C-alpha cells in the first residue's frame, strides 16, 4: 500500500475526481490506477453532481478537485462542502498557476497539486488534513 493510503486501517477510501475536462479526468484516473492498483475511483464532470453523491454516500473519501469549472468552481464546491459539514481529504488538482490559488488552498487547509498528477507526490495526499 502506498503512503497515500497508509493512514487507512480497513478499507481504502473511495477516490473521487471532480473535473469538467474528460482528458484530465482520464489521465488522473489512469495514474491513480497505475500506482494504487484495484481501488474505487468515481468521476464527476461537475461539482454539484459530486455534492449530490456525497449526500448519499458514506465512508472515507479523497476528493481530487479541479478549480476552474463552469457553473460551480472548485472554491465554491469547497465552501458548500464545508457548510454542509462533510469531512474528507480534498486535493485541489488543477492547471492553475495563479499564486492566489496556491495561497487560498493553504488557507483552506487543502493540498494543492498541478495537473497532471505527479505520482512521486502522492505520499503528500496521505498526510493531508481532513477538512
MODELLER restraints for C-alpha pairs under 7 A, 6 or more apart:
rsr = mdl.restraints
at = mdl.atoms
rsr.add(forms.Gaussian(group=physical.xy_distance, feature=features.Distance(at['CA:2:A'], at['CA:36:A']), mean=6.96, stdev=0.5))
rsr.add(forms.Gaussian(group=physical.xy_distance, feature=features.Distance(at['CA:3:A'], at['CA:123:A']), mean=4.74, stdev=0.5))
rsr.add(forms.Gaussian(group=physical.xy_distance, feature=features.Distance(at['CA:3:A'], at['CA:126:A']), mean=6.08, stdev=0.5))
rsr.add(forms.Gaussian(group=physical.xy_distance, feature=features.Distance(at['CA:4:A'], at['CA:122:A']), mean=5.64, stdev=0.5))
rsr.add(forms.Gaussian(group=physical.xy_distance, feature=features.Distance(at['CA:4:A'], at['CA:123:A']), mean=4.51, stdev=0.5))
rsr.add(forms.Gaussian(group=physical.xy_distance, feature=features.Distance(at['CA:4:A'], at['CA:124:A']), mean=6.78, stdev=0.5))
rsr.add(forms.Gaussian(group=physical.xy_distance, feature=features.Distance(at['CA:4:A'], at['CA:125:A']), mean=5.46, stdev=0.5))
rsr.add(forms.Gaussian(group=physical.xy_distance, feature=features.Distance(at['CA:4:A'], at['CA:126:A']), mean=3.87, stdev=0.5))
rsr.add(forms.Gaussian(group=physical.xy_distance, feature=features.Distance(at['CA:5:A'], at['CA:12:A']), mean=6.59, stdev=0.5))
rsr.add(forms.Gaussian(group=physical.xy_distance, feature=features.Distance(at['CA:5:A'], at['CA:126:A']), mean=5.81, stdev=0.5))
rsr.add(forms.Gaussian(group=physical.xy_distance, feature=features.Distance(at['CA:6:A'], at['CA:126:A']), mean=6.91, stdev=0.5))
rsr.add(forms.Gaussian(group=physical.xy_distance, feature=features.Distance(at['CA:7:A'], at['CA:126:A']), mean=6.55, stdev=0.5))
rsr.add(forms.Gaussian(group=physical.xy_distance, feature=features.Distance(at['CA:13:A'], at['CA:60:A']), mean=4.77, stdev=0.5))
rsr.add(forms.Gaussian(group=physical.xy_distance, feature=features.Distance(at['CA:13:A'], at['CA:61:A']), mean=4.70, stdev=0.5))
rsr.add(forms.Gaussian(group=physical.xy_distance, feature=features.Distance(at['CA:13:A'], at['CA:62:A']), mean=6.54, stdev=0.5))
rsr.add(forms.Gaussian(group=physical.xy_distance, feature=features.Distance(at['CA:14:A'], at['CA:40:A']), mean=5.18, stdev=0.5))
rsr.add(forms.Gaussian(group=physical.xy_distance, feature=features.Distance(at['CA:14:A'], at['CA:41:A']), mean=6.01, stdev=0.5))
rsr.add(forms.Gaussian(group=physical.xy_distance, feature=features.Distance(at['CA:14:A'], at['CA:60:A']), mean=6.45, stdev=0.5))
rsr.add(forms.Gaussian(group=physical.xy_distance, feature=features.Distance(at['CA:14:A'], at['CA:61:A']), mean=4.66, stdev=0.5))
rsr.add(forms.Gaussian(group=physical.xy_distance, feature=features.Distance(at['CA:14:A'], at['CA:62:A']), mean=6.41, stdev=0.5))
rsr.add(forms.Gaussian(group=physical.xy_distance, feature=features.Distance(at['CA:15:A'], at['CA:40:A']), mean=6.18, stdev=0.5))
rsr.add(forms.Gaussian(group=physical.xy_distance, feature=features.Distance(at['CA:15:A'], at['CA:41:A']), mean=4.71, stdev=0.5))
rsr.add(forms.Gaussian(group=physical.xy_distance, feature=features.Distance(at['CA:15:A'], at['CA:42:A']), mean=6.28, stdev=0.5))
rsr.add(forms.Gaussian(group=physical.xy_distance, feature=features.Distance(at['CA:15:A'], at['CA:61:A']), mean=5.67, stdev=0.5))
rsr.add(forms.Gaussian(group=physical.xy_distance, feature=features.Distance(at['CA:15:A'], at['CA:62:A']), mean=4.97, stdev=0.5))
rsr.add(forms.Gaussian(group=physical.xy_distance, feature=features.Distance(at['CA:15:A'], at['CA:63:A']), mean=6.00, stdev=0.5))
rsr.add(forms.Gaussian(group=physical.xy_distance, feature=features.Distance(at['CA:16:A'], at['CA:41:A']), mean=5.78, stdev=0.5))
rsr.add(forms.Gaussian(group=physical.xy_distance, feature=features.Distance(at['CA:16:A'], at['CA:42:A']), mean=4.90, stdev=0.5))
rsr.add(forms.Gaussian(group=physical.xy_distance, feature=features.Distance(at['CA:16:A'], at['CA:43:A']), mean=5.70, stdev=0.5))
rsr.add(forms.Gaussian(group=physical.xy_distance, feature=features.Distance(at['CA:16:A'], at['CA:62:A']), mean=6.17, stdev=0.5))
rsr.add(forms.Gaussian(group=physical.xy_distance, feature=features.Distance(at['CA:16:A'], at['CA:63:A']), mean=4.67, stdev=0.5))
rsr.add(forms.Gaussian(group=physical.xy_distance, feature=features.Distance(at['CA:16:A'], at['CA:64:A']), mean=5.97, stdev=0.5))
rsr.add(forms.Gaussian(group=physical.xy_distance, feature=features.Distance(at['CA:17:A'], at['CA:25:A']), mean=6.77, stdev=0.5))
rsr.add(forms.Gaussian(group=physical.xy_distance, feature=features.Distance(at['CA:17:A'], at['CA:42:A']), mean=6.35, stdev=0.5))
rsr.add(forms.Gaussian(group=physical.xy_distance, feature=features.Distance(at['CA:17:A'], at['CA:43:A']), mean=4.71, stdev=0.5))
rsr.add(forms.Gaussian(group=physical.xy_distance, feature=features.Distance(at['CA:17:A'], at['CA:44:A']), mean=6.13, stdev=0.5))
rsr.add(forms.Gaussian(group=physical.xy_distance, feature=features.Distance(at['CA:17:A'], at['CA:63:A']), mean=6.00, stdev=0.5))
rsr.add(forms.Gaussian(group=physical.xy_distance, feature=features.Distance(at['CA:17:A'], at['CA:64:A']), mean=4.76, stdev=0.5))
rsr.add(forms.Gaussian(group=physical.xy_distance, feature=features.Distance(at['CA:17:A'], at['CA:65:A']), mean=6.19, stdev=0.5))
rsr.add(forms.Gaussian(group=physical.xy_distance, feature=features.Distance(at['CA:18:A'], at['CA:43:A']), mean=6.04, stdev=0.5))
rsr.add(forms.Gaussian(group=physical.xy_distance, feature=features.Distance(at['CA:18:A'], at['CA:44:A']), mean=4.81, stdev=0.5))
rsr.add(forms.Gaussian(group=physical.xy_distance, feature=features.Distance(at['CA:18:A'], at['CA:45:A']), mean=5.85, stdev=0.5))
rsr.add(forms.Gaussian(group=physical.xy_distance, feature=features.Distance(at['CA:18:A'], at['CA:46:A']), mean=6.33, stdev=0.5))
rsr.add(forms.Gaussian(group=physical.xy_distance, feature=features.Distance(at['CA:18:A'], at['CA:47:A']), mean=6.29, stdev=0.5))
rsr.add(forms.Gaussian(group=physical.xy_distance, feature=features.Distance(at['CA:18:A'], at['CA:64:A']), mean=6.11, stdev=0.5))
rsr.add(forms.Gaussian(group=physical.xy_distance, feature=features.Distance(at['CA:18:A'], at['CA:65:A']), mean=4.92, stdev=0.5))
rsr.add(forms.Gaussian(group=physical.xy_distance, feature=features.Distance(at['CA:18:A'], at['CA:66:A']), mean=6.12, stdev=0.5))
rsr.add(forms.Gaussian(group=physical.xy_distance, feature=features.Distance(at['CA:19:A'], at['CA:25:A']), mean=6.14, stdev=0.5))
rsr.add(forms.Gaussian(group=physical.xy_distance, feature=features.Distance(at['CA:19:A'], at['CA:44:A']), mean=6.40, stdev=0.5))
rsr.add(forms.Gaussian(group=physical.xy_distance, feature=features.Distance(at['CA:19:A'], at['CA:45:A']), mean=5.07, stdev=0.5))
rsr.add(forms.Gaussian(group=physical.xy_distance, feature=features.Distance(at['CA:19:A'], at['CA:46:A']), mean=6.48, stdev=0.5))
rsr.add(forms.Gaussian(group=physical.xy_distance, feature=features.Distance(at['CA:19:A'], at['CA:65:A']), mean=6.50, stdev=0.5))
rsr.add(forms.Gaussian(group=physical.xy_distance, feature=features.Distance(at['CA:19:A'], at['CA:66:A']), mean=5.24, stdev=0.5))
rsr.add(forms.Gaussian(group=physical.xy_distance, feature=features.Distance(at['CA:20:A'], at['CA:45:A']), mean=4.30, stdev=0.5))
rsr.add(forms.Gaussian(group=physical.xy_distance, feature=features.Distance(at['CA:20:A'], at['CA:46:A']), mean=5.97, stdev=0.5))
rsr.add(forms.Gaussian(group=physical.xy_distance, feature=features.Distance(at['CA:20:A'], at['CA:69:A']), mean=5.99, stdev=0.5))
rsr.add(forms.Gaussian(group=physical.xy_distance, feature=features.Distance(at['CA:28:A'], at['CA:116:A']), mean=6.79, stdev=0.5))
rsr.add(forms.Gaussian(group=physical.xy_distance, feature=features.Distance(at['CA:28:A'], at['CA:117:A']), mean=6.16, stdev=0.5))
rsr.add(forms.Gaussian(group=physical.xy_distance, feature=features.Distance(at['CA:44:A'], at['CA:50:A']), mean=6.03, stdev=0.5))
rsr.add(forms.Gaussian(group=physical.xy_distance, feature=features.Distance(at['CA:47:A'], at['CA:72:A']), mean=6.00, stdev=0.5))
rsr.add(forms.Gaussian(group=physical.xy_distance, feature=features.Distance(at['CA:47:A'], at['CA:77:A']), mean=6.03, stdev=0.5))
rsr.add(forms.Gaussian(group=physical.xy_distance, feature=features.Distance(at['CA:60:A'], at['CA:88:A']), mean=6.54, stdev=0.5))
rsr.add(forms.Gaussian(group=physical.xy_distance, feature=features.Distance(at['CA:61:A'], at['CA:88:A']), mean=5.61, stdev=0.5))
rsr.add(forms.Gaussian(group=physical.xy_distance, feature=features.Distance(at['CA:61:A'], at['CA:89:A']), mean=6.69, stdev=0.5))
rsr.add(forms.Gaussian(group=physical.xy_distance, feature=features.Distance(at['CA:62:A'], at['CA:88:A']), mean=6.02, stdev=0.5))
rsr.add(forms.Gaussian(group=physical.xy_distance, feature=features.Distance(at['CA:62:A'], at['CA:89:A']), mean=4.82, stdev=0.5))
rsr.add(forms.Gaussian(group=physical.xy_distance, feature=features.Distance(at['CA:62:A'], at['CA:90:A']), mean=5.86, stdev=0.5))
rsr.add(forms.Gaussian(group=physical.xy_distance, feature=features.Distance(at['CA:63:A'], at['CA:89:A']), mean=6.20, stdev=0.5))
rsr.add(forms.Gaussian(group=physical.xy_distance, feature=features.Distance(at['CA:63:A'], at['CA:90:A']), mean=4.74, stdev=0.5))
rsr.add(forms.Gaussian(group=physical.xy_distance, feature=features.Distance(at['CA:63:A'], at['CA:91:A']), mean=6.03, stdev=0.5))
rsr.add(forms.Gaussian(group=physical.xy_distance, feature=features.Distance(at['CA:64:A'], at['CA:90:A']), mean=6.12, stdev=0.5))
rsr.add(forms.Gaussian(group=physical.xy_distance, feature=features.Distance(at['CA:64:A'], at['CA:91:A']), mean=4.83, stdev=0.5))
rsr.add(forms.Gaussian(group=physical.xy_distance, feature=features.Distance(at['CA:64:A'], at['CA:92:A']), mean=5.98, stdev=0.5))
rsr.add(forms.Gaussian(group=physical.xy_distance, feature=features.Distance(at['CA:64:A'], at['CA:93:A']), mean=5.78, stdev=0.5))
rsr.add(forms.Gaussian(group=physical.xy_distance, feature=features.Distance(at['CA:65:A'], at['CA:74:A']), mean=6.17, stdev=0.5))
rsr.add(forms.Gaussian(group=physical.xy_distance, feature=features.Distance(at['CA:65:A'], at['CA:90:A']), mean=6.97, stdev=0.5))
rsr.add(forms.Gaussian(group=physical.xy_distance, feature=features.Distance(at['CA:65:A'], at['CA:91:A']), mean=5.95, stdev=0.5))
rsr.add(forms.Gaussian(group=physical.xy_distance, feature=features.Distance(at['CA:65:A'], at['CA:92:A']), mean=4.81, stdev=0.5))
rsr.add(forms.Gaussian(group=physical.xy_distance, feature=features.Distance(at['CA:65:A'], at['CA:93:A']), mean=5.48, stdev=0.5))
rsr.add(forms.Gaussian(group=physical.xy_distance, feature=features.Distance(at['CA:66:A'], at['CA:74:A']), mean=5.66, stdev=0.5))
rsr.add(forms.Gaussian(group=physical.xy_distance, feature=features.Distance(at['CA:66:A'], at['CA:92:A']), mean=5.81, stdev=0.5))
rsr.add(forms.Gaussian(group=physical.xy_distance, feature=features.Distance(at['CA:66:A'], at['CA:93:A']), mean=5.21, stdev=0.5))
rsr.add(forms.Gaussian(group=physical.xy_distance, feature=features.Distance(at['CA:66:A'], at['CA:94:A']), mean=5.02, stdev=0.5))
rsr.add(forms.Gaussian(group=physical.xy_distance, feature=features.Distance(at['CA:67:A'], at['CA:73:A']), mean=5.52, stdev=0.5))
rsr.add(forms.Gaussian(group=physical.xy_distance, feature=features.Distance(at['CA:67:A'], at['CA:74:A']), mean=4.04, stdev=0.5))
rsr.add(forms.Gaussian(group=physical.xy_distance, feature=features.Distance(at['CA:67:A'], at['CA:75:A']), mean=6.40, stdev=0.5))
rsr.add(forms.Gaussian(group=physical.xy_distance, feature=features.Distance(at['CA:67:A'], at['CA:92:A']), mean=6.71, stdev=0.5))
rsr.add(forms.Gaussian(group=physical.xy_distance, feature=features.Distance(at['CA:67:A'], at['CA:94:A']), mean=5.98, stdev=0.5))
rsr.add(forms.Gaussian(group=physical.xy_distance, feature=features.Distance(at['CA:68:A'], at['CA:74:A']), mean=6.51, stdev=0.5))
rsr.add(forms.Gaussian(group=physical.xy_distance, feature=features.Distance(at['CA:87:A'], at['CA:130:A']), mean=5.83, stdev=0.5))
rsr.add(forms.Gaussian(group=physical.xy_distance, feature=features.Distance(at['CA:87:A'], at['CA:131:A']), mean=5.16, stdev=0.5))
rsr.add(forms.Gaussian(group=physical.xy_distance, feature=features.Distance(at['CA:88:A'], at['CA:130:A']), mean=4.99, stdev=0.5))
rsr.add(forms.Gaussian(group=physical.xy_distance, feature=features.Distance(at['CA:88:A'], at['CA:131:A']), mean=5.77, stdev=0.5))
rsr.add(forms.Gaussian(group=physical.xy_distance, feature=features.Distance(at['CA:89:A'], at['CA:128:A']), mean=6.47, stdev=0.5))
rsr.add(forms.Gaussian(group=physical.xy_distance, feature=features.Distance(at['CA:89:A'], at['CA:129:A']), mean=6.18, stdev=0.5))
rsr.add(forms.Gaussian(group=physical.xy_distance, feature=features.Distance(at['CA:89:A'], at['CA:130:A']), mean=4.44, stdev=0.5))
rsr.add(forms.Gaussian(group=physical.xy_distance, feature=features.Distance(at['CA:89:A'], at['CA:131:A']), mean=6.08, stdev=0.5))
rsr.add(forms.Gaussian(group=physical.xy_distance, feature=features.Distance(at['CA:90:A'], at['CA:110:A']), mean=5.64, stdev=0.5))
rsr.add(forms.Gaussian(group=physical.xy_distance, feature=features.Distance(at['CA:90:A'], at['CA:111:A']), mean=6.64, stdev=0.5))
rsr.add(forms.Gaussian(group=physical.xy_distance, feature=features.Distance(at['CA:91:A'], at['CA:110:A']), mean=5.85, stdev=0.5))
rsr.add(forms.Gaussian(group=physical.xy_distance, feature=features.Distance(at['CA:91:A'], at['CA:111:A']), mean=4.66, stdev=0.5))
rsr.add(forms.Gaussian(group=physical.xy_distance, feature=features.Distance(at['CA:91:A'], at['CA:112:A']), mean=5.84, stdev=0.5))
rsr.add(forms.Gaussian(group=physical.xy_distance, feature=features.Distance(at['CA:92:A'], at['CA:110:A']), mean=6.97, stdev=0.5))
rsr.add(forms.Gaussian(group=physical.xy_distance, feature=features.Distance(at['CA:92:A'], at['CA:111:A']), mean=6.00, stdev=0.5))
rsr.add(forms.Gaussian(group=physical.xy_distance, feature=features.Distance(at['CA:92:A'], at['CA:112:A']), mean=4.77, stdev=0.5))
rsr.add(forms.Gaussian(group=physical.xy_distance, feature=features.Distance(at['CA:92:A'], at['CA:113:A']), mean=6.06, stdev=0.5))
rsr.add(forms.Gaussian(group=physical.xy_distance, feature=features.Distance(at['CA:93:A'], at['CA:112:A']), mean=6.24, stdev=0.5))
rsr.add(forms.Gaussian(group=physical.xy_distance, feature=features.Distance(at['CA:93:A'], at['CA:113:A']), mean=4.90, stdev=0.5))
rsr.add(forms.Gaussian(group=physical.xy_distance, feature=features.Distance(at['CA:93:A'], at['CA:114:A']), mean=5.54, stdev=0.5))
rsr.add(forms.Gaussian(group=physical.xy_distance, feature=features.Distance(at['CA:93:A'], at['CA:115:A']), mean=5.98, stdev=0.5))
rsr.add(forms.Gaussian(group=physical.xy_distance, feature=features.Distance(at['CA:94:A'], at['CA:113:A']), mean=6.46, stdev=0.5))
rsr.add(forms.Gaussian(group=physical.xy_distance, feature=features.Distance(at['CA:94:A'], at['CA:114:A']), mean=4.99, stdev=0.5))
rsr.add(forms.Gaussian(group=physical.xy_distance, feature=features.Distance(at['CA:94:A'], at['CA:115:A']), mean=5.29, stdev=0.5))
rsr.add(forms.Gaussian(group=physical.xy_distance, feature=features.Distance(at['CA:95:A'], at['CA:114:A']), mean=5.48, stdev=0.5))
rsr.add(forms.Gaussian(group=physical.xy_distance, feature=features.Distance(at['CA:95:A'], at['CA:115:A']), mean=5.26, stdev=0.5))
rsr.add(forms.Gaussian(group=physical.xy_distance, feature=features.Distance(at['CA:102:A'], at['CA:112:A']), mean=6.39, stdev=0.5))
rsr.add(forms.Gaussian(group=physical.xy_distance, feature=features.Distance(at['CA:105:A'], at['CA:111:A']), mean=6.49, stdev=0.5))
rsr.add(forms.Gaussian(group=physical.xy_distance, feature=features.Distance(at['CA:105:A'], at['CA:112:A']), mean=6.08, stdev=0.5))
rsr.add(forms.Gaussian(group=physical.xy_distance, feature=features.Distance(at['CA:109:A'], at['CA:129:A']), mean=6.78, stdev=0.5))
rsr.add(forms.Gaussian(group=physical.xy_distance, feature=features.Distance(at['CA:110:A'], at['CA:128:A']), mean=6.91, stdev=0.5))
rsr.add(forms.Gaussian(group=physical.xy_distance, feature=features.Distance(at['CA:110:A'], at['CA:129:A']), mean=6.88, stdev=0.5))
rsr.add(forms.Gaussian(group=physical.xy_distance, feature=features.Distance(at['CA:111:A'], at['CA:128:A']), mean=6.40, stdev=0.5))
